[in-house]
Amino acid sequence: MAPETSTVVAKGSTESPYKLNPSQTLRASTALLRKIQTDETTHQSTTEKPSLLADADEEDVEDDVPVWLVLTTKKHIVDKKRLKPGKIVLPHPFLDAKDETLRICLITADPQRKYKDLVTYPSFPLELGKRIQRVMGVEKLKTKYKAYEARRQLLGEYDVFLADDRIITYLPQVLGKVFYKSGSKRPIPVSLEGKRQSKDEQGNKRRKLSEGGTKVVKTEVKPTDVAHEIERALSSALVHLAPSTTTAVKVGKASMEPAHLQENVEAAVAGLVERYVPQQWRNVRSVHIKGPNTVALPIWLADELWENEQDVLDEAPPVKEKTKKRKRGALAEAADEPATIEVPGPDGQMRTLENPAKRKKNVDDAEPATKPAKQQQSDSAEEIAAKAAEKAEKKARKEALKTQKEDAKKAASTVTVTKTAVALSGDGKKVAKKARTKAADQI
């Protein structure tokens, strides 16, 4: 399903920011919900044997099929992943706080007794208090639900988990992948602190500590404030930001009306673009809605693939050639040396003499320049003749050494024969000595 031509426009002034086309959003919502319901009916009609190897925590624990909003930007929204999600209030929340079957678990900072008393306080809404079936502190959560099986059991006992926003970043280490492998039952942050006082006792605006002001003072938390925060969290869509160009937000479920889903999509897009996307609509590339097993239906596309016109180059930038730094030459060093120096004489008086370093450098630099070309050529010929003579001498030396080795081998064989003859004659010592002397002389 392609978006209309009027919605594929990415040009506009800052006074009139880009907006979604309500008719296009409604068409996409209607088509998506019809597709999800058709797939569900087809799946129920087919008789398939359940997989005995399927694990309970690996499947989607939601009873209704969720609908996701997929926002794609031209540049990354954030540089690193944030463990604390943001919240966007929806006009038609997919979690009903008035549902009698809804089971809520509230995870608080220690001590937990303070927040248990707030939930059971008379001014706290009675119907909402019945939904909150358990209030648990962090220390108790660490000690009692340390085992993997205990966490799985806790995950199945409750439908929604709410957590104090002061401890929300520590829960991934405590709860583990059982809760954070799928996004259906991740803890939703709620504020359980009192409101900050922006003005001091005299009514003036409070200054920062760096500007010489005092520390921020918070009022005592009230049961009505806690109830308001819980109701707001249940009616909000969670925004999990990551260093990516794609952000997915759950905005509804398959049992909703198309008009209600349309309003949720428009509210979620407006909140995302205004609060979380830098440069707002200029940085938005596309907006889609989809189900878990459906294709993404586009409801807004941008013509431009870049944020600013300055990011696009007509031609490739020229390649800069690397220039080598020239070393300081001998002439420059000689120029820095003084022409004369002062040294003490035998009578103790200073005498001015010519600098020998200056004179030596001038002579070394002048010799190559004044050397004639013919002499250089003759020097090269002499060097070639000398190398040839040296090579011939080495060859002659090798041949002489080879001849001496052969003579030595013959002499050694003669000595062996003589020893054998002497051994037979009985006069071996004298003959052997003469043979060794003769062989040594030949070597």
C-alpha positions as CSV (number, residue, x, y, z in Angstrom):
1,M,0.0,0.0,0.0
2,A,1.7,3.2,-1.2
3,P,1.1,6.6,0.4
4,E,-0.8,9.3,-1.5
5,T,1.1,11.9,-3.6
6,S,0.2,14.7,-1.3
7,T,1.8,12.9,1.7
8,V,5.1,12.3,-0.1
9,V,6.0,15.9,0.2
10,A,9.1,16.9,2.2
11,K,9.2,20.6,1.5
12,G,7.7,23.2,3.8
13,S,8.5,26.2,6.0
14,T,9.4,26.2,9.6
15,E,6.1,28.0,10.4
16,S,4.1,25.1,8.8
17,P,5.8,21.8,9.9
18,Y,5.0,18.6,8.0
19,K,2.0,16.7,9.3
20,L,0.4,13.3,8.6
21,N,-2.5,13.1,6.2
22,P,-5.4,11.8,8.4
23,S,-7.1,10.1,5.4
24,Q,-3.9,8.2,4.6
25,T,-3.4,7.2,8.2
26,L,-6.9,5.9,8.5
27,R,-6.6,3.9,5.3
28,A,-3.4,2.3,6.5
29,S,-4.9,1.5,9.9
30,T,-8.0,-0.1,8.4
31,A,-6.0,-2.2,6.0
32,L,-3.5,-3.3,8.7
33,L,-6.2,-4.3,11.2
34,R,-8.1,-6.2,8.5
35,K,-5.0,-8.1,7.6
36,I,-4.2,-9.0,11.2
37,Q,-7.7,-10.3,11.8
38,T,-7.7,-12.3,8.6
39,D,-4.4,-13.9,9.6
40,E,-5.7,-14.7,13.1
41,T,-8.9,-16.4,11.6
42,T,-6.8,-18.4,9.2
43,H,-4.4,-19.5,11.9
44,Q,-7.2,-20.6,14.2
45,S,-9.0,-22.6,11.5
46,T,-5.9,-24.6,10.6
47,T,-5.2,-27.6,12.8
48,E,-1.5,-27.5,13.8
49,K,0.1,-29.6,16.5
50,P,1.7,-27.4,19.3
51,S,5.4,-27.6,19.6
52,L,6.5,-29.4,22.8
53,L,9.9,-27.8,22.6
54,A,8.5,-24.2,22.7
55,D,9.4,-22.4,25.9
56,A,6.8,-20.3,27.7
57,D,9.1,-17.2,28.0
58,E,10.1,-17.3,24.4
59,E,6.5,-16.8,23.1
60,D,4.6,-13.6,23.1
61,V,2.8,-13.4,26.4
62,E,0.3,-10.8,25.2
63,D,-3.3,-12.0,24.5
64,D,-3.9,-9.4,21.8
65,V,-1.7,-8.8,18.7
66,P,0.2,-5.4,19.1
67,V,0.5,-2.7,16.4
68,W,3.8,-0.9,16.0
69,L,4.7,2.5,14.7
70,V,8.1,2.5,12.9
71,L,9.8,6.0,12.6
72,T,12.9,6.2,10.4
73,T,15.1,9.2,10.5
74,K,17.9,10.5,8.3
75,K,20.4,10.7,11.1
76,H,20.8,8.9,14.5
77,I,18.6,10.3,17.3
78,V,20.9,9.5,20.2
79,D,24.6,8.5,20.4
80,K,24.1,5.6,23.0
81,K,21.3,3.3,24.2
82,R,19.1,4.6,27.0
83,L,17.8,2.2,29.6
84,K,15.2,4.6,30.8
85,P,12.3,4.8,28.3
86,G,10.3,7.9,27.5
87,K,6.5,8.1,27.6
88,I,4.0,9.6,25.2
89,V,0.4,9.8,26.4
90,L,-2.1,8.2,24.0
91,P,-5.7,9.3,23.6
92,H,-6.9,5.6,23.5
93,P,-4.5,3.5,25.7
94,F,-4.2,-0.2,25.0
95,L,-3.8,-0.9,28.8
96,D,-7.1,-0.2,30.7
97,A,-6.6,0.7,34.3
98,K,-10.3,0.0,35.0
99,D,-10.0,-3.6,33.8
100,E,-10.7,-5.9,36.8
101,T,-8.5,-8.7,35.5
102,L,-5.4,-6.4,35.3
103,R,-2.7,-7.4,37.8
104,I,0.0,-4.8,38.6
105,C,3.3,-5.3,40.4
106,L,5.0,-2.1,41.7
107,I,8.8,-2.2,42.3
108,T,10.0,0.6,44.5
109,A,13.1,2.0,46.1
110,D,13.8,0.9,49.7
111,P,12.1,1.2,52.2
112,Q,9.0,-0.4,50.5
113,R,6.8,0.1,53.6
114,K,6.5,3.8,52.8
115,Y,4.9,3.1,49.4
116,K,2.7,0.3,50.7
117,D,1.1,2.7,53.0
118,L,0.6,5.2,50.2
119,V,-1.3,2.6,48.1
120,T,-3.5,1.6,51.1
121,Y,-4.1,5.2,52.1
122,P,-7.8,6.3,52.0
123,S,-7.2,9.1,49.5
124,F,-5.7,6.6,47.0
125,P,-8.3,5.5,44.4
126,L,-9.9,2.3,45.5
127,E,-10.3,0.7,42.1
128,L,-6.7,1.4,41.2
129,G,-5.5,0.1,44.6
130,K,-7.2,-3.3,43.8
131,R,-5.2,-3.6,40.6
132,I,-1.9,-3.2,42.4
133,Q,-1.6,-6.6,43.9
134,R,2.0,-6.3,45.1
135,V,4.5,-3.6,46.2
136,M,8.1,-4.9,46.4
137,G,11.5,-3.2,47.1
138,V,14.7,-3.7,45.2
139,E,16.5,-5.6,48.0
140,K,13.7,-8.1,48.4
141,L,13.7,-8.5,44.6
142,K,17.4,-9.3,44.6
143,T,17.3,-11.8,47.4
144,K,14.0,-13.6,46.7
145,Y,14.1,-13.7,42.9
146,K,17.7,-14.5,42.3
147,A,17.1,-17.8,40.6
148,Y,16.1,-18.0,37.0
149,E,13.0,-20.1,37.6
150,A,11.8,-17.7,40.3
151,R,12.0,-14.8,37.8
152,R,10.0,-16.8,35.2
153,Q,7.3,-17.4,37.9
154,L,7.2,-13.7,38.7
155,L,6.8,-12.8,35.1
156,G,3.7,-15.0,34.7
157,E,2.0,-13.8,37.9
158,Y,1.4,-10.2,36.8
159,D,0.3,-8.4,33.7
160,V,2.1,-5.1,34.2
161,F,5.2,-4.1,36.1
162,L,5.7,-0.6,37.2
163,A,9.1,0.6,38.7
164,D,10.4,3.7,40.4
165,D,12.2,5.9,37.8
166,R,15.1,6.2,40.2
167,I,15.9,2.5,40.0
168,I,14.8,1.7,36.4
169,T,18.3,1.6,35.1
170,Y,19.4,-1.1,37.6
171,L,16.6,-3.5,36.9
172,P,18.1,-5.1,33.7
173,Q,20.9,-6.6,35.9
174,V,18.4,-7.7,38.6
175,L,15.6,-9.1,36.4
176,G,17.7,-10.4,33.5
177,K,16.7,-11.5,30.0
178,V,13.5,-13.1,31.2
179,F,11.9,-9.6,31.4
180,Y,14.0,-7.8,28.8
181,K,14.1,-10.4,26.0
182,S,10.7,-9.2,24.7
183,G,9.2,-5.8,25.2
184,S,5.8,-6.9,26.4
185,K,6.4,-6.8,30.2
186,R,9.4,-4.5,30.6
187,P,9.0,-2.4,33.7
188,I,7.3,1.0,33.1
189,P,8.9,3.9,34.9
190,V,6.8,6.0,37.3
191,S,7.8,9.0,39.5
192,L,7.2,8.2,43.2
193,E,8.9,11.4,44.5
194,G,7.4,14.7,45.5
195,K,7.3,17.7,43.2
196,R,10.3,20.0,43.1
197,Q,9.8,23.5,44.4
198,S,11.0,25.9,41.7
199,K,10.6,28.9,44.0
200,D,12.0,29.7,47.4
201,E,10.2,30.9,50.5
202,Q,10.2,34.5,49.3
203,G,8.6,33.5,46.0
204,N,11.7,34.1,43.9
205,K,12.9,31.7,41.3
206,R,15.4,29.2,42.8
207,R,18.9,29.6,41.5
208,K,21.3,26.7,40.7
209,L,24.0,25.6,43.1
210,S,26.7,26.7,40.6
211,E,25.1,30.2,40.7
212,G,25.2,30.4,44.5
213,G,21.7,29.0,45.1
214,T,20.4,26.4,47.4
215,K,19.7,22.7,46.9
216,V,16.4,21.7,45.3
217,V,13.7,20.9,47.9
218,K,11.0,18.4,47.1
219,T,7.6,18.3,48.7
220,E,6.3,15.2,50.5
221,V,4.8,12.7,48.0
222,K,1.0,12.4,48.2
223,P,-1.2,9.3,47.4
224,T,-3.1,11.3,44.8
225,D,0.2,12.1,43.0
226,V,1.2,8.5,43.0
227,A,-2.1,7.4,41.6
228,H,-1.9,10.1,38.8
229,E,1.6,8.9,37.8
230,I,0.4,5.3,37.6
231,E,-2.6,6.1,35.5
232,R,-0.5,8.2,33.2
233,A,2.1,5.4,32.8
234,L,-0.7,2.9,31.9
235,S,-2.1,5.2,29.2
236,S,1.3,6.0,27.6
237,A,3.4,4.5,24.8
238,L,7.0,3.7,25.7
239,V,9.9,5.1,23.6
240,H,13.1,3.1,23.8
241,L,15.9,5.1,22.2
242,A,19.0,3.5,20.7
243,P,21.8,4.7,18.4
244,S,19.9,3.9,15.2
245,T,17.9,5.5,12.5
246,T,14.8,3.3,13.3
247,T,12.6,3.6,16.3
248,A,9.6,1.3,17.0
249,V,6.8,2.3,19.4
250,K,3.8,0.2,20.3
251,V,0.7,2.3,19.7
252,G,-2.2,-0.1,19.8
253,K,-3.6,-3.6,19.5
254,A,-5.5,-5.5,16.9
255,S,-8.9,-5.3,18.7
256,M,-9.0,-1.5,18.5
257,E,-11.1,0.5,16.1
258,P,-9.3,1.9,13.0
259,A,-10.3,5.5,14.1
260,H,-8.8,5.0,17.5
261,L,-5.6,3.5,16.1
262,Q,-5.4,6.5,13.8
263,E,-5.5,8.9,16.7
264,N,-2.9,7.0,18.6
265,V,-0.6,7.0,15.6
266,E,-0.9,10.7,15.1
267,A,-0.3,11.4,18.8
268,A,2.7,9.1,18.9
269,V,4.3,10.7,15.8
270,A,3.7,14.2,17.1
271,G,5.3,13.4,20.4
272,L,8.3,11.6,18.8
273,V,9.1,14.3,16.4
274,E,8.7,17.2,18.8
275,R,10.5,15.7,21.8
276,Y,13.0,13.2,20.6
277,V,14.0,13.9,17.0
278,P,16.6,16.6,16.4
279,Q,15.7,19.1,13.7
280,Q,12.2,17.5,13.9
281,W,10.5,16.9,10.5
282,R,13.6,17.8,8.5
283,N,15.3,14.7,10.0
284,V,12.3,12.3,9.4
285,R,12.6,10.0,6.5
286,S,9.5,7.8,6.7
287,V,6.7,6.7,9.0
288,H,5.2,3.1,8.8
289,I,2.8,1.0,10.9
290,K,3.0,-2.8,11.1
291,G,2.0,-5.9,13.0
292,P,4.4,-8.6,14.3
293,N,4.0,-10.7,11.1
294,T,2.9,-8.2,8.5
295,V,4.6,-5.9,6.1
296,A,5.1,-2.2,7.0
297,L,2.5,0.1,5.5
298,P,3.8,3.6,4.7
299,I,1.8,6.6,5.8
300,W,4.5,9.3,5.3
301,L,7.6,9.4,3.1
302,A,10.1,12.2,2.4
303,D,11.5,13.2,-0.9
304,E,14.9,14.2,0.4
305,L,17.3,11.7,1.8
306,W,19.4,14.4,3.5
307,E,18.7,16.8,6.3
308,N,20.5,20.0,4.9
309,E,21.3,21.0,1.4
310,Q,24.9,21.6,2.6
311,D,25.3,17.9,3.2
312,V,25.0,17.2,-0.6
313,L,28.1,17.8,-2.7
314,D,27.9,18.4,-6.5
315,E,31.4,17.0,-7.0
316,A,33.7,14.8,-5.0
317,P,36.2,16.8,-2.8
318,P,39.7,16.9,-4.3
319,V,42.2,14.6,-2.9
320,K,45.0,16.4,-1.1
321,E,48.5,15.3,-2.1
322,K,50.9,14.7,0.8
323,T,53.8,17.1,0.7
324,K,57.0,15.9,2.3
325,K,58.8,18.4,4.5
326,R,62.2,19.1,3.2
327,K,65.0,18.6,5.6
328,R,67.3,21.4,6.5
329,G,70.2,21.5,4.0
330,A,73.9,21.8,4.8
331,L,73.9,25.3,3.2
332,A,71.2,26.5,5.6
333,E,73.1,25.1,8.5
334,A,76.3,26.7,7.4
335,A,74.6,30.0,7.0
336,D,73.5,29.8,10.6
337,E,77.1,29.3,11.8
338,P,79.0,32.5,12.6
339,A,82.0,33.4,10.4
340,T,84.3,34.2,13.3
341,I,84.6,33.0,16.9
342,E,86.4,34.5,19.9
343,V,88.8,32.3,21.9
344,P,91.1,33.2,24.9
345,G,94.8,33.5,24.0
346,P,97.9,32.5,26.1
347,D,98.1,36.0,27.5
348,G,94.5,35.8,28.8
349,Q,93.1,38.2,26.1
350,M,90.3,37.2,23.7
351,R,91.3,36.7,20.0
352,T,89.1,36.6,16.9
353,L,89.6,33.6,14.7
354,E,87.9,32.1,11.7
355,N,85.2,29.5,12.5
356,P,86.5,26.1,11.4
357,A,83.0,24.6,11.2
358,K,81.9,27.3,8.8
359,R,85.0,26.7,6.7
360,K,84.6,22.9,6.7
361,K,80.9,23.1,5.6
362,N,81.7,25.5,2.8
363,V,84.5,23.3,1.5
364,D,82.2,20.1,1.6
365,D,79.5,21.9,-0.2
366,A,81.8,23.5,-2.8
367,E,83.6,20.2,-3.8
368,P,80.6,18.4,-5.5
369,A,79.6,21.6,-7.3
370,T,83.2,22.3,-8.7
371,K,83.9,18.7,-9.7
372,P,84.0,18.4,-13.5
373,A,81.7,16.0,-15.3
374,K,84.6,14.2,-17.1
375,Q,86.3,13.4,-13.8
376,Q,83.1,11.9,-12.5
377,Q,82.8,9.7,-15.5
378,S,86.4,8.5,-15.2
379,D,85.9,7.8,-11.5
380,S,83.0,5.6,-12.4
381,A,85.1,3.7,-15.0
382,E,87.9,3.2,-12.5
383,E,85.4,1.8,-10.0
384,I,84.1,-0.7,-12.5
385,A,87.7,-1.9,-13.4
386,A,88.5,-2.2,-9.7
387,K,85.4,-4.3,-9.1
388,A,86.2,-6.6,-12.1
389,A,89.8,-7.1,-10.8
390,E,88.6,-7.9,-7.4
391,K,86.1,-10.4,-8.8
392,A,88.9,-12.1,-10.8
393,E,91.2,-12.3,-7.8
394,K,88.4,-14.0,-5.7
395,K,87.8,-16.5,-8.5
396,A,91.6,-17.4,-8.7
397,R,91.7,-17.8,-5.0
398,K,88.8,-20.2,-5.0
399,E,90.4,-22.3,-7.7
400,A,93.7,-22.5,-5.8
401,L,91.9,-23.5,-2.7
402,K,90.1,-26.2,-4.5
403,T,93.4,-27.6,-6.0
404,Q,94.9,-27.7,-2.5
405,K,91.9,-29.7,-1.1
406,E,92.2,-32.2,-3.9
407,D,96.0,-32.7,-3.2
408,A,95.3,-33.1,0.5
409,K,92.8,-35.8,-0.2
410,K,95.4,-37.7,-2.4
411,A,98.0,-37.4,0.3
412,A,95.6,-38.7,2.9
413,S,94.9,-41.8,0.7
414,T,98.7,-42.3,0.3
415,V,99.2,-42.3,4.0
416,T,96.5,-44.9,4.5
417,V,98.1,-47.2,2.0
418,T,101.6,-46.7,3.6
419,K,100.2,-47.5,7.1
420,T,98.9,-50.7,5.8
421,A,102.2,-51.7,4.2
422,V,104.2,-50.8,7.2
423,A,101.9,-52.8,9.4
424,L,102.8,-55.8,7.3
425,S,106.6,-55.1,7.3
426,G,106.8,-54.2,11.0
427,D,108.5,-50.8,10.5
428,G,105.3,-48.7,10.8
429,K,106.2,-45.7,12.9
430,K,109.0,-44.2,10.8
431,V,107.2,-44.7,7.5
432,A,104.0,-43.2,8.9
433,K,105.8,-40.2,10.3
434,K,107.5,-39.5,6.9
435,A,104.1,-39.8,5.2
436,R,102.5,-37.4,7.5
437,T,105.3,-34.9,7.1
438,K,105.1,-35.1,3.3
439,A,101.3,-34.6,3.4
440,A,101.7,-31.5,5.7
441,D,104.2,-30.0,3.3
442,Q,101.9,-30.5,0.4
443,I,99.0,-28.7,2.2
